[in-house]
Amino acid sequence: MVEKDEVMEMVDMVEKKDWSVTPLGAKENWATTLKISVNLILTSQHAMFMTWGKEGTFIYNDAYRVILGFKHPWALGKRFCEVWAEIWDQLGPIAQNVLEKSEAMYSPGIPLYMKRTESGYIEETHFCFSYSPIINEQGETCGLFSPSTDITASVLRERRLKILGDLAGDTLVKKSEPEALEAVFT
């Protein structure tokens, strides 16, 4: 959860970043569509990111910092494929399809094995997200927009409840304590 006093950190970071060293170029030369898209994500309280251009320059908001983990603030201005290299085999084809066909997609829940800690630990996560094309004034797709919701806790809770239910069902039909214990431990 993002604390109230940290809510506008990304606005400040985007403002102070030297964008001239990125594929986006100097901020004063940004296209109107890019400026509006960046403003849209930065002012939202929902976790969001966007990419821009063929390089997939990655920009995200305050709420998305939690999803990035240790990759914040490094990820700002990097290529999308670099930021999420460990899951690019899953996300890359989806993003490419959105960018090539200019069609949005929605995933109600996808397991992703992400590196979000400095130790490099691979973490099982589950996300509900969409990718929508960002279309400029000329009608060209020039980026993608993605609101994201971490549903990991809900998925794990459902999994645990199912296991407990299965376990309870298996033990209730046993006629003796040794049979019940055998059902639990085998």
SVG drawing of the C-alpha trace seen along z (x, -y; Angstrom):
<svg xmlns="http://www.w3.org/2000/svg" viewBox="-18 -22 39 69">
<polyline fill="none" stroke="black" stroke-width="0.4" points="0.0,0.0 1.3,-3.4 1.4,-5.9 -0.4,-9.2 2.8,-11.3 4.3,-9.2 1.3,-9.6 3.0,-12.0 6.5,-10.7 6.2,-9.5 5.0,-12.9 8.2,-14.4 10.4,-11.6 8.9,-12.0 9.3,-15.8 12.9,-15.6 14.1,-12.7 16.4,-13.5 14.2,-12.0 16.6,-13.2 18.8,-10.1 15.8,-7.8 14.0,-7.0 11.3,-9.5 13.6,-12.5 13.4,-15.7 10.0,-16.2 9.3,-19.5 9.3,-17.7 6.8,-15.0 3.7,-14.5 0.4,-15.6 -0.8,-12.0 2.2,-11.0 1.8,-14.0 -1.9,-13.2 -1.3,-9.5 1.5,-10.1 -0.8,-12.6 -3.6,-10.0 -1.5,-7.3 0.3,-9.6 -2.9,-11.1 -4.6,-7.7 -4.6,-5.9 -5.0,-2.5 -1.8,-0.7 -1.0,-1.5 1.8,-1.6 2.2,-2.6 4.7,-2.0 5.6,-4.3 7.2,-3.8 8.7,-0.8 11.2,-0.5 8.4,-0.2 9.6,-2.9 8.1,-2.1 6.4,-4.8 4.3,-3.9 2.5,-5.6 2.8,-5.6 0.5,-2.6 2.5,-0.5 5.7,-0.9 4.4,1.9 4.1,4.3 7.6,3.4 9.2,4.0 13.0,3.4 12.8,2.5 11.6,-0.9 13.0,-3.5 15.3,-1.8 12.3,-0.8 11.3,-4.4 12.3,-5.0 13.6,-1.5 12.3,0.8 9.2,2.9 11.0,6.1 13.9,5.2 11.7,4.3 9.8,7.7 12.5,9.8 11.6,12.8 8.0,12.9 8.6,11.4 7.8,14.8 4.3,14.4 3.8,10.6 5.7,9.9 3.4,11.8 0.3,10.2 1.8,6.7 2.9,7.2 -0.6,8.3 -2.1,5.2 0.4,2.9 0.2,4.6 -3.6,5.0 -4.6,2.0 -7.0,4.2 -7.3,4.2 -7.1,7.4 -8.2,8.3 -6.9,11.0 -9.1,11.8 -6.2,13.6 -2.8,14.9 0.0,16.5 3.3,14.7 6.6,15.8 8.2,12.4 11.5,11.2 10.5,8.4 13.1,8.6 16.8,7.8 17.7,11.4 16.2,12.5 13.7,14.7 11.1,15.9 7.7,15.1 4.4,16.6 2.0,13.8 -1.4,13.5 -2.7,10.4 -5.9,9.2 -4.9,6.6 -5.7,5.2 -3.6,3.8 -5.1,1.1 -3.5,-0.6 -2.6,-4.3 -3.5,-5.8 -2.1,-9.2 -3.7,-12.0 -2.8,-10.4 -4.6,-7.1 -1.4,-5.2 -0.8,-2.9 2.2,-4.3 2.0,-2.6 0.0,-0.7 -1.8,-1.4 -2.2,1.2 -4.2,0.9 -3.2,3.9 -4.6,5.5 -2.5,8.0 -5.0,10.8 -2.3,13.1 -3.7,13.1 -7.2,14.0 -5.9,16.9 -3.8,18.3 -6.7,18.1 -9.0,19.9 -6.3,22.6 -5.8,23.1 -9.6,23.3 -9.9,25.9 -7.1,28.0 -8.7,27.7 -12.1,28.7 -10.6,31.7 -8.8,32.7 -11.8,32.4 -13.9,34.3 -11.4,37.1 -11.1,37.5 -14.9,37.3 -15.7,40.4 -13.1,42.5 -14.5,44.8 -11.6,44.7 -8.9,42.3 -6.1,44.3 -7.9,44.2 -8.4,40.4 -4.8,39.8 -3.7,42.0 -5.9,39.9 -4.3,36.7 -0.7,37.8 -0.8,39.7"/>
</svg>
